[in-house]
């Protein structure tokens, strides 16, 4: 009998290896992709990057076979280990051990149970499907059943499921020859899905431009649109005199509209949940009950602003990028549509692990833990279009300025030194001064990107005439600290960086507002919106439509709700305060601080000991220091999907 030439055997083996690895990669990619199609439109560039990195891993796994003639089982075992290597390295020094053991186990199983008639394509499909089941579904199931920590569940699920599925697949291949068609079928199915995704991505590119809503008939009741720029401090806007051009488009838009810019505006709290609840109830956190001191309780307001307007015939909608807000059931009260769009979840398999570990700045803006401003814009416009001539109340929340900061092109790198290709960053007290400035650069870049997206929406609404009979509000729920006063981020103090916010109000045509120089609270904004909808004297604030000056602006802080001290040494101390005229009072259980904001906006010169009379006057106007042990409404993770829980963890709300 003629014998096969060694070169021919090597070529057939190399072909089998490439077929098996390509099949495993395509099956893993497409199966993983199916899991993210419901969480926003996948970005074509990001998908191409992930698939490219996955094929690069496959090429590396093929090297032993191409160089030394190792069988396809060895190549697939190395591919499996390569998929999990980046994640395993995060488990510590012993992280290398798990992929090595898994590779050995996979090779032994494939070698032991493979039937001579089973081709490389079938093996690749079995390995790819097993990897997806182990990495995506297995850990969540095991963690829920056993309560194990995520990384432990990941290891056990991967080990157990991978072994079981491979054994089952190999057994089925030996007993039922027809299942050998799985490999070719997987290749065809993967190719079809890739073509479909490409077409969907092309269509999404065509839809990238906002479409103006239908024109409306004039109404005696104006619509109300409130845009909340989450985590945006007032002094970070060039609109408020900041040295960097962070809001050039908003400034240009304001210059051509009858919009009032309020110079001294204060949130009632320094983080999202209580501040949004105050806007929607007109009450302080101690009164409405959402302040984070306890995960129990419910919002105690008799009627929310959304309920009030809904009773008057308004169609009400909230479009929220902050998953934290979606986790509080009572914030949904009164909204006909409370929409919490899913963030586009990153692919767990193929190349994402390598991108995240070794090139985290590459396309980082495509997989942030919240939906983009442009996605929120699309939801808002669609809601307005469907409302017809009915008056609407819309609350839109945008998360771009929230850490981790990773602005999209062309804004990324605009204010920082060096390349715009930087990893997403968070502020940390342990950073050196240059690194801390880098986080502020990235934050400013996010605000610049948000400015661009917001004005895109305003221009579309202008083009349809929608704003002519509507109230438009642009504001924020709280600010952000970058080491000032020894604290970082938000929810850690009530200094200016965290409680002073922007406020722009553009009234319907025929109205004119004059921005008040006196301090204004978001409680006053709540009362103003209620009056715009036909209801006076709502909440604790005073409407900005009244001739009388607003009341002093109060705020409360119940302490750090996260249970850690990374935000600063005093970030867990409850405090309260108020701003009246030019003076600001901050009081804690162990003392008070007084600042003259007209001459000391950075709050560096404490006047409390020198102006005791003024301290006493302001204490009579400020709420008492809150009791951190008092019951208050928090959030329920039972209201969230697994992806939303992961988003909260990425945003720093969960450990």
N, C-alpha and C positions, 0 to 999 in steps of 0.2 A: 504493500500500500504506500502511496506517496505520503510523505510527511509535510506538514505545514511549515512554511518558512518562518523562522523566528520573527522576521520583520513584519510579516502578515499578522501573526498572533499579536504582536505589540500594537499594530495599528487597530486591530479589532478590539483589543482591550482598551486602548485609548478612546476609541469611539464609544464603547459601552460606558466608560467612566464619564465622558462628557455628556452623553444622553442622560445618565442617571442623575448627575449633579444639576444639569439644566432643568430637568423635570422637577427635582426636589425644590429648586429655587423658585421656579414659576408657580408650582402648586402652593408653596408657602406664601409667596407674595400675593397671589390672587385670593387665597383663602383668608389671609390676614386683611386684605383690602376689603373684602366683603363685610368685615366687622366694623370698618370705619365709614362705610358709605352713608350710614344714617347720621353721621356727626358732622354735617357740613360738606360742602363740595371739596373733594380732594384736589390739592394743587398739583398740576401736571409736572412742574419742575421738581417738586419734592418727591413725587412718585418715581420719576426718572432717576433721581439721585439714589433713592432707596434700592431700586432694582439694580442700578449700576454697581452699587457697593455690594449687593448680594451676589451678583455675578462675579465680582472680584474675589469674594470669599470662596466661591465655587472654584475659581481658577487656582487659588492657592491650595485648596483641598485636593485638586487633581494632580499637583506636582509629583507626589510620591509614585503615582501610577504612571505618569508620563515619563518620569526619569528612571524609575526602578521596576516598573511593571507590576506594581501592587494591584490587587483585584479591586473591582468596583465597590466591594463591601468596605474596604479600608477608606476609599475616597468618601463614601457616604458617611462613615463614622467620623472622619475629620470634619466634614461639612456640618454635621450635627454639633460637634464640640465648638466649631467656629461660630455658630449662631448664638450660643449661650455664653461664649467667652467674655464679652464686654460686661454682661450683667453679673457673671460670676466673680469677676475681678472686684466688683464693689462689695463683695462679702468679706474682704480682708485678705491677708497674706495667703490663706489656704484656698483662695478662690480658684487658683490654677488647678487644684487637685480635682475639682468636680468635673470640668470638661474633659480632663484626661481619663478619669474613671468612666465617664459617660461614653467617650469615644471607644474605649476598650470593650465596654458592655455591648455597644451597638455593633461593633465588628464581630464579636462572638455570636450574637443573636443572628445577624444576617448570614454569617457563614454556616451556622449550625442548622438553621431552618430553611435556608433557601433551597427551593426545588430546582433541578437542572433546567427545567423549562421556563423558569421565571426570568424575564428579561430585566435589563437595567432600568428601563422606563418604569416598570411596575415597582421595582425597589425604590426608585427615586420618589414616585408618588406616595408610597407608603411612608417613607421617611419624612417627606414634607408635611403630609397630613398629621403624622404623629407629633412632629415638632410644634405645629400650630396648636393642636389640642393641648399639648403639655404646657406651652408657654402662655397661651391666651386663656383657655377655659379652665384648665386644671388648677392653677394656683388660687383663683377666686373661689372655686368650689371648695377646695380643701380648706382654705382659710375660714370660710363661713361655717363649715362643718366642725372644724376643730378649734378655731380661735387662734391658730398658730400665726406667728409674725409672718409678714409678707415674704421675706427672703427665704425663711425656712420652708414655707409652703411651696415657694417656687422650686426649691431644690427637690423636695420630696415628690411633688407633682410631676416634675420633669422626669425624674428617675423612674417612678412607678408607671406613669402613663406611657412613657416612651417604650419601656420594656414590654408592657402588656399589649400595646397596639402593634408593635412589630411582630411579637410572637403570634398574635391573632391573625395579622395579615399574612405572615409566612405560612401558617397552618392552612388558611383559606386558599392560598395559592396552590398548595400541594393537593388539596382535596377537590378543588373546583377550578379546572383549567380556564373557565370562561372569565374569571376575575382577572386574568392576566391582561385583559383589555383595559384595565384601570389605567395603566401607564399611558398608552396612546390617547385614551379618552381624556386624561388629565391634561395632557399637552394641548389637545384641541380646545378643551374648555378654558384653559389658561389663556390661550391665544385669543379666543373669542372675548373673554372678559377684558383683556388688555385693549382690544379694539374698541369695545364699548366704553371703557373708561376714557380712552383717548377722545372719542367722539363727545362724551359728556364734558370733558375738560374744554374742548373746543367751544361747545355751546356755552359753558360757563364764562369763557373769555368774552364771547359775544354779549353776554348779559352783564358784563362788568360795569357798564355805564348805567347810572340810575335812570329810570324812566319816570317822568313827571306824572304825578297823580292827576286824575281827571279834574277839570275845572269844576268849581262848586257855585251853586246859587247863593246869593247873599242871604245871611241869616241874622236874626235879631240876637242870637246867642253866639258869641265868638268861640272858636275852637281854642284849645290850649295845648301847646307843645312844650314840654320841659326836657331839656337835654342836660343830663348830669354827667359831668366829666369826672369819673371816679379818681380820687387821689391827686387832684390837681390843686396845688396851693396858689394863692393869688399872686404872690410875688415872683412866680416862675413864668408869668405871662408878660410879654413885651407890651401887651395892652395895659398892664399896670406898671409900666416903667422898667421892666427887666431889661438888662443890657443886651441880651441875646434876642434875636428876632424869632421868637417861638410861636407867635400868633399873627403873622403878617396878613394872612387872608381874612381872618376874623376882623382885624382892625380895618381893612379896606371895606369889608361888607358893612360894618357899623357906620363908617363914614358916609355911606350912601343911603342909610335908613334912619328912621327916627327911633334910635335905640338909646336907652339910658344905661350907662356903666356906673355901677355903685362902687365907691372906692373902699368902703369899710364894712365888710360883710362877714358874718361869723356863723359857722355850723354849731349845732348844739352838742356835738360829740366829735371825737377825733377818729372814728372809724365808721364803716359803711352802714352796718345794720341799725344802730340807734339814730344815726343822722337821717337816713332815708325814712325811718319810722316817724321822726319828728316832722319831716316835710309832709308826710301823708296824714298826720294827726294834728299838727299845730301844737304839740305838747313836748315837754322835756322828757328825756329818757326815764327819769325817775317816775314820771307820771304815766307814760305809755307802756313801760315795763320791758322794753327791748333794750338791754344794755350789756348783756353778756356775762353778768355776774353769776348767772345760773342757767343751765340748759332747760329749765322747766318754766311753766307758766304760759301766759298768753297776753297778747296786746290788749290793754284795758280801755282803749278809746271807745266811746259810744258809737261814733260814726267816723269813718275815714274820709279823706278828701275825695277819693275815688267813689266811695259809696254815696257821698253827698251829691256829686255831679251826676252819677248814674241815675239817681232818683229824679233829677231834673231833665232827664232825657238825653244825657250825653252817652255816647259810645266810648267806653274806656279801654285803654290798652297799655300794657307795660312791656317793654322789650329790654331785657336785662342781660347784660354780659357777665355780671358778678354772680357766680354760683352761690355765694354766701346768702344773697338776698333770696334766691330761689328756694333756699332751705328753711325759710321762715314762713310757715303757712299763712300767718295773719297779715303779712305784707301783701298777699294776693286779694285781700278783701276789697270788693267793689269793682275789680277789674273784669270786664267781659273777656278779655284775652290777656293772660299773663304768660308771656313767651320767654323762655330761657333757652335760647339756641345752644346746641351742643358745640363745644370747641372741636375743631378738626383734630381728632386723636391721632397721634403718631403711630406709624406701623411698629408693632412690637418685634417683628422678625425681619429677616433679610438684612438691610443695611442700617436700620435705625440705631441699633446698639452701638455700631461703630461711629456713626455720625455724632451721637450724643456724647460718647466718651472721648473721641479724639478730634472731632471737628465740630464742637457744639455751636459755634457761631455760624456755621454754614446753613442757610435757610432756616435759622432759628425762629424768624418771625412767622413761618408757615405753620408751626405746630405749638403755638402758645396755649396756655390752659384756659383760654376764654375765646369766644367768638370775636371776630374782627369788627371794627367800627363800621366797615362797609357792609358787613352782613347785618348789623343792627339797622343801618340806613335802609337796606332793602326791605327788612321786615316792617319798618315804620312806613315807608312809602306804599307798600302793599296794603297795609291796614288803612291808611288814609284813602287810598283808591277805592277800597271796598266799602268805605263808610258812606260814600255818596254825599248827599247834602246834609246829613246829620252832623250836629256838632260833636267834636271828639275831644277827649282828654287823653293825652299820650305822655307817658313817662319813658324816656329812653336813657339807659345807663351804658356808659362806655368805659372799658377797662384798660385802655392802652397805657395809661400812665402808672399803672400798678406794676410792682415788681413781679416777675423778673423782666427787666427792661431789654427789649430787642426790637428796635424800630425797623421798619422795612426800608428798602431802598426807595427813594434817594436820600432819605433822612438819616439813615444809619451812618455814623461817622461824621455827621455834619458839624457837631460841636466838639467831638473828641479828637485827641491827637492820634495820628497814625491811620491805619486802615479802618474802614467801616465794617470789616468782617470780624466782629467781636462776639464772644460768647454772651448769652443772656446773663445779666448780673443782678445781684441783690446788694443792698447796703448792709454793712457789718461794722460794728465798732472796732473790730480787730484789724480793719484795713489801715494801711499807712495813708498819709494825707493825699498822695498822688492817686492811689487806688480809690479813695473816697471821692475825690474830684471826678474820677472816671465814672462812678455810679451816677453822679449828678449830671455829667455830660449825657449819659445814656437816657436819663430821665427827661432831660430837656429835649432830646431828639424824639422821644415818644410824644411829648406834647406838641411838637412841631408837626409830626405825622397826624396827630389827632385834629389839629387845626385844619389841616388839608381835607380830612374826611368830613368834618363837621360842615365846613363851608360848601363842600360838594352837595350835601343835603340841602342846605339853605338856598343855594342857587337853583336847584331843581324845584324846590317849593316856590321860589320866586317866579320861575318861568311859567308856572301854571296859575299864578295869582293866588295860590293857597294862603300865603301869609298876609294878604291884604285884610282879611277878616279874622285874623288869629292872633293870640298872644304867644310870643316866643320867649322862652327863658333859657339861658345858658348859665349853668352854675356848677358847683361841685359839692360833694358830701363831706370832704375833709382834705387836708393837705398831706405832706410827706416831709420827714426830717432826715437830714444827712449829717448827724452828729451834733447839731446845735443842742446846747443844754444837756449834752451827754446822752441823748436818746436818738433812735433811728426809726425809720419807717413811720407808721401811724399807730393809733391805739396805744400810745405810750406817754402822752402828755397833753396839755392844753395850751402850750405855747403857740405863738403866732403861726409858726410853720405848719402846724397841724389843724388849727381851727379857723384861720382866716382864709376865705374862699372867694372866688370871683362871682360876680352876678351881673348879667346883661339881660335887660328886658326890652323887647321890641313890641310895642302895643299894636293893635289893629289900626288901619288907616283912620285918621281923624282924631286919634288919641295922641297925647303928648305927655311924656313923663320927664321929670327933672330928677336926676340922681341926687339923693340926699348925701350931705357930708357926714351926718350923724351915723353912728354904728347901726347896722341893720342885721337882724337875725334871720335864719332860714324859717323861723316861726312867723316872722313878718311876711315872708314870701308865701307861706302856706295860706295866711289870711288874705293876701292879695289875690292868689289864684281862686280862692273860694268866692271872693267878691266879684272877680271877673266872670265867674259862672253864675252870679246872681245871689250869693249868700254872704251876708255881712256878719262880722263878729265871730269868725270861726277860729277856734283855738286860742292860745295864749298871746299870740302876736298881734300886731296892729298893721292893718293894710297899708301898703305904700301908696294907695290911692287916696288915703285920708290926708287932710291938710296938717293934722297934728303930727308931731315928730314921733318916730318909733320909740318904743321903750328900750331900756338898756338891753344889750345882747348877752344872754346867759349861756353857759355851757357846763357840762358835767362829764366827769371821767370816773368810771367805776373800777379802774385798775386793769392791768394786763389780763385779758381773758384767756390767753394761750397757755398760761402756767409756766412759761420759761422767762428767763431774764435777759435774753439776747438783745432786747430792744433798749436796754439801759437799766442802770442800778435802781432807779426810782420809778421805773415804768409800771410797777405793780401797786403804787400808792394812789388811792382814790383822791380826787380833787374836784373843785368846782371853781367858778369864777364868773366875771361879767365885765363887759366893756361899756363905759358910759362916757360920752364926750371923748376926751383924749386919754383917759386913764383906764388901765386894766388891772383888775384884781384877780389873783390866783390864791386860793386857800386850800390847805391840806390839814390833816388832823394835828400836825406838829408845827404849824405856822402859816404865815401869809406872805405874799409878795405883791408889790405895787409898782407899776411901770407907767411912765409918761410916753405913750406911743408917738406923740408928735415929735419928740426929740430923741426917742430911744426905741425905734421899731424892732431892734434885735433883742430887746428885753434883757439888757445887761446890767442896768443900774437900778437896783431895788430901792424904792423910796418908802417902804412900809414903815420903818422905824422913824423916819423924819416927818411923815404925813399921817399920823395916827387918826386924825379927824377924818381925813378922806377915806382911810381904810374902813372906819366904822360906817361911813355913809354908803360905801360900795357893798359892804357886807350885808346891809339891809336890803340891797337890790339883788344880790346874787343868791342862787339856790344854796342850801346847806351842803357841806361835804357829804357825798353819798355814802351809804352803808354798803360796802362791797358784799356783805353776806345776805343782803336783801334779795328775795326771789325776783327773778326777771326772766323774760322770754329770751330764749336763744334760738337754736336751730335743731332740727331733727334729721339725722342722716338717713332716717327711713324715707324721707321725702326725695332723696337723691338717687340717681343712677350710680353705678360703680364708676363710670367715667367722671361724673360730677364730683364724687368724693375724691378722686385722684386730682381733679382740678383744684379743689379746696386745699389739698395737701401741697400742690405746686405753688399756690398763691400764699402759703404760709399760715393758713387758717387751721390746719390740722397737723398733728405730729405724724 
